[in-house]
Amino acid sequence: MRLPRSVWVGALLALCLATSAGEKRAVRFCTVGDVLLDRGVRMAIKKDGPEALLLDVTPILKRTDLALFNLECPVSDLGNLVTKRYSFRGDPSALPALKNAGLNIAGLANNHTLDCGREALLDTIARLEGAGIMTVGAGKDQESAERGRIIAVHGVKVAILAFAAMPIEGMVEAPEKPSLARASEETVSRAIGRAKRKAHLVVVTFHWGPEFQGVRSVNQRALAHLAVESGADLVLGHHPHVLQGIERYRGKLIVYSLGSFLFDLHRPEARLSAIFVCALGKKGVTDAQIIPVIADPAHPRPASGEEATEVLERIASLSDGGGAILVRATDHLELH
């Protein structure tokens, strides 16, 4: 069903949630899809400079306090590339540009962070932190990787945890060595419970699901529900490189995939992307919004007109089942 263009006010889709009048200084939070700093993106950096990568979306990102992204590559000149179908090494020159554009939290729990080995992982963490970008989902050992990060903004303590929910090619598990946070039922439940005792709310992000599959898998949904049942206030996902749906479960939002963001994919379905924006207060998540984006290779840009409609209708068509989002001919989607 195609809705009138008037539905998409300012290329923005509001997810209607109750807002507490008492939370006057909530944390403005956003998250985007996968970010790659190699291959076609590296070529774009050499051609136009790193500042050009996020120029069109910077005004959106800079309006938030915390902006989380999944960094799909190590950023280091150490180590050797692991032998597998796709191995990446990111361009370090892009890190200041990412920070200046507003991205300030990098999720490292994914299947490419260890593409250059463990020494490069530690170097990647150091380079990101040195550029002013906080890291989650990886650390000097398994325990530190699973601990996540607690960030205090406007008096609100936000815990952010990141987990890889897939096998990591070319790397054996070694809990005492530099590692990623791996998603098992026990690990996820324990980490969320620990974070819940120290923070006002918990945001959990997963690298999960089959690539280029818009329908969330049974395993994705089970893991998302486990996270909510364990105390997560917001669950986010990435890796499929295409949009997936949004679910409300036990009153909490689950955003299964926002697609790619800063990448070099040319597949039509991989160009559809989004930025998820919300307010995080001591009592939970409010004022959630989806901003449609077109992930042109190495240059994401806000979508408008028919492109914005396509992004939003795609998300709506995939947001069915329990807790479905109902699309109405108004300026918002209502969660039920």
HELIX and SHEET records of a PDB file:
HELIX    1   1 ARG A    5  VAL A    7  5                                   3    
HELIX    2   2 VAL A    9  ALA A   11  5                                   3    
HELIX    3   3 GLY A   40  ASP A   48  1                                   9    
HELIX    4   4 PRO A   50  ALA A   52  5                                   3    
HELIX    5   5 THR A   58  LEU A   61  1                                   4    
HELIX    6   6 PRO A   92  ALA A   94  5                                   3    
HELIX    7   7 LEU A   95  ALA A  101  1                                   7    
HELIX    8   8 ARG A  118  GLY A  130  1                                  13    
HELIX    9   9 GLN A  142  ARG A  147  1                                   6    
HELIX   10  10 GLU A  185  LYS A  196  1                                  12    
HELIX   11  11 VAL A  218  SER A  230  1                                  13    
HELIX   12  12 PRO A  268  ARG A  271  5                                   4    
HELIX   13  13 GLY A  305  LEU A  318  1                                  14    
SHEET    1   A 9 MET A 134  VAL A 136  0                                        
SHEET    2   A 9 ILE A 105  GLY A 107  1                                        
SHEET    3   A 9 LEU A  66  LEU A  71  1                                        
SHEET    4   A 9 VAL A  27  VAL A  35  1                                        
SHEET    5   A 9 LEU A 272  GLY A 281 -1                                        
SHEET    6   A 9 GLY A 284  ASP A 296 -1                                        
SHEET    7   A 9 LEU A  13  CYS A  16 -1                                        
SHEET    8   A 9 HIS A 332  LEU A 335  1                                        
SHEET    9   A 9 ILE A 325  VAL A 327 -1                                        
SHEET    1   B 5 MET A 134  VAL A 136  0                                        
SHEET    2   B 5 ILE A 105  GLY A 107  1                                        
SHEET    3   B 5 LEU A  66  LEU A  71  1                                        
SHEET    4   B 5 VAL A  27  VAL A  35  1                                        
SHEET    5   B 5 SER A 260  LEU A 262  1                                        
SHEET    1   C 7 MET A 134  VAL A 136  0                                        
SHEET    2   C 7 ILE A 105  GLY A 107  1                                        
SHEET    3   C 7 LEU A  66  LEU A  71  1                                        
SHEET    4   C 7 VAL A  27  VAL A  35  1                                        
SHEET    5   C 7 LEU A 272  GLY A 281 -1                                        
SHEET    6   C 7 GLY A 284  ASP A 296 -1                                        
SHEET    7   C 7 HIS A 299  PRO A 302 -1                                        
SHEET    1   D 2 ALA A 138  GLY A 139  0                                        
SHEET    2   D 2 SER A 179  LEU A 180 -1                                        
SHEET    1   E 6 ARG A 149  VAL A 153  0                                        
SHEET    2   E 6 VAL A 156  ALA A 164 -1                                        
SHEET    3   E 6 LEU A 201  HIS A 207  1                                        
SHEET    4   E 6 LEU A 234  HIS A 238  1                                        
SHEET    5   E 6 LYS A 252  VAL A 255  1                                        
SHEET    6   E 6 ILE A 246  TYR A 249 -1                                        
END                                                                             
